[in-house]
Amino acid sequence: RLGIGMVHQHFKLVPSLTAAENIFLGREPGQGMLLRSGDTIQQAAELAQLLLLAHDGEEEVFAQQLRLLGRLDRGVSDFTIFRERPIVRLGEEYYPVDLPFLAAKSESALFWRSHDSLPPGERGAFHASWGELFERYMHRLLKQSADGSLNRYYASPRYAVGNEQVCDGILLCQGSTAVFFEFKGSMFRADAKWGSNSAVLERELQAKLVEGKDGEPKGVKQLANAISNVFRDWRAVAGVNLARVDKVYPVLVTYDEIGDAWFLGSYLNEWFRRAVNRKNISATVTPLFCMSADCLEGLAGVLNSVPLSSILEARYKQDKSLKLPFWLPNNAALKGVKWAAPATLAEASEELGREAERLFPNSLPPYQA
């Protein structure tokens, strides 16, 4: 968002080599055809000590993390070691290795520190509370962004009879189209996201975004059930007039950045198509859209000017397979639209910018709101 990122010389290296061997690829220690693997490991460790800042009193924790990361083989796309310690120490000064990694650390550190400090039996309850906190933030963001005319947002809507929650949120767009939301605050394991075993990733996706191990509907199936209940079984929603709605857009938003991954939309849509029977539903049901919270934060800045349904429709026309990340195709509905940061996002960005300037006064330009 600040326009600064990491420039990777080799984003994909050699999968069969170790992390240390990839670091020194092309300039391996040794003479002639004889390589000194011990020197490679030692020099890689020295580089890690430079890049990964160990705070006072945390040397043993830092050493344990290094040993753990050294044992894990998640593939050449795994930048966990930089995400975990995104600060470089040069002399007595500290610099961010990558600003997006540092910003992400400011969010994820609280989660993982809390997770690691809890006994295993208490972590499930913590994850549930984290998901509720994420949902509340999404409600606040959309309430501030929707203008009440082009877009009107209803948080945690409930059925008029039975009082069960319909879905996490409903956005009415000009009264005739509706966007049904599910927000998922689950964090995905590094070996699932960055590893080379697709079966591990698929298990994570199904358990956290489709259906839990106990058969509990998640994300995709929650949206399918909500749409079927409202537009097939005619279950009224308290305080929300859906009588004029003739088209509904299901949207799944993830806290984890995996929501913006290539091919995720097309994969989840296979499950969505199996879960919803469009023939018996009165409204037109579009394919399911998947995005990260970062993506929705970007869209929130234009909801006072454009109906979200128009943005989703234009997005679908450019990539009907939904294989691409949401922002990658050009979106005709956003052409010439001015973006304005919602109050919550503007306040958080300003606070983060000033804190980054305080921590790294010699590596960042003066912050300007």
PyMOL commands that set and color helices and strands:
alter all, ss='L'
color gray80, all
select helices_A, chain A and resi 19-23+37-51+59-71+80-84+99-117+120-145+190-194+198-210+219-231+257-260+264-275+278-280+293-300+308-318+332-334+343-359
alter helices_A, ss='H'
color red, helices_A
select strands_A, chain A and resi 30-31+34-35+87-90+93-96+151-155+169-173+177-184+247-254+284-285+289-292
alter strands_A, ss='S'
color yellow, strands_A
deselect
rebuild
show_as cartoon
